[in-house]
Structure formats: C-alpha cells, structure tokens
C-alpha cells in the first residue's frame, strides 16, 4: 500500500522500494531524510508550478542525488553530483528503465547544484533542484504552508540540519577539492577545510600556455 506525506504520494513500485532500500543502507539518517524531503518538496513545487511529472523518476532522482557524498566515492576525481548521477542511471537501466528516462534521472542528479539551468529542462530535473533549494537554501520556503512544512518535517526530521549538511558536504568533497572549481561547493571547502585555496578562473586563463 502506498503512503503519503503532506498529501504527496510516495511511489510504491518495485523500483521505488528498491531505491529506498539502497539509499537507506548506503547513507545515514541525515542524507536519507534529506533525500525523502527533497522528493516531497519537489512534488509540492511541481503542483505549485502546474507541472506534470513522473513520480517514480522524480523519487529515484531525489533519493540518489547525494549518494556521491558517501565514503565509497570520496576519493574520486569527479564531482560528487556525477557519482550520484552515474549510480542513478545504472540503477534504472538495471531495472529495465529505458535510456531516455534514465538520462533524465542522470541530468536531474548531475545538475542539482547548478542554479537556473534545471528550471529550463524536463520537469523531473527542475523539481529535484527545486526540492534541494527548498530544503537546503530555503528558496521557496513560503511556497508551502506552515502546516505542510510541519507535516513533512514530522515524517522526516531535520535536527541541527544546517550544521550537519554542511559537514556532510565538506566530508564528501574535502579529499577531492579540484572538483569544486567553478561550483558552489568551493564555498564549503573555503569555510571548513583548512588550507584550501580557491582556484581563480581569471588566473587559470592568464596562466595558460597560450601566448596571448
């Protein structure tokens, strides 16, 4: 039987259930509850924006979006968003999902920290970012009522969330600082990783091998 949170149906397909089990096992309470909230916020914002979206695809994308922050990926030389995107795509393909839907999930996860661009793409891509923005940044906080926010947080609590999610971001990328060049996670390392020096885009151009 399916369940709902604040009027949002939680998908109960085999794919959704196995995605839940995988993420529950691979992550801690912080990331699990955050990922579930991202789905609910995204679905709510989809309603607010009048978007038709694939609930299962949005759910899987939301659940995988921060998987790349976990220990098995922390020494990779690519952005954590790509780690999660690759795993989401592989998971869906492995469950018989067609390439087009799997690609949408890949893009939804890969782009979830990239401002503005996702909102011009498929609804599932736009809504993963919308869910992340609401849960982490508070963008769209007043798009949902106090009662709805309370119901979502009651289902998936966020104790000391601001401090703990910043710590999770830092832990997930501190051993691969080069992957933050040109993206918002450089701000995390600048605050929390001792000795980190933010690369300068202008200096990269000026110091390239080109003579002029």
Beta strands, then each sheet from edge to edge (+ up, - down):
strand 1: 3-5
strand 2: 8-10
sheet 1: 1+ 2-
end
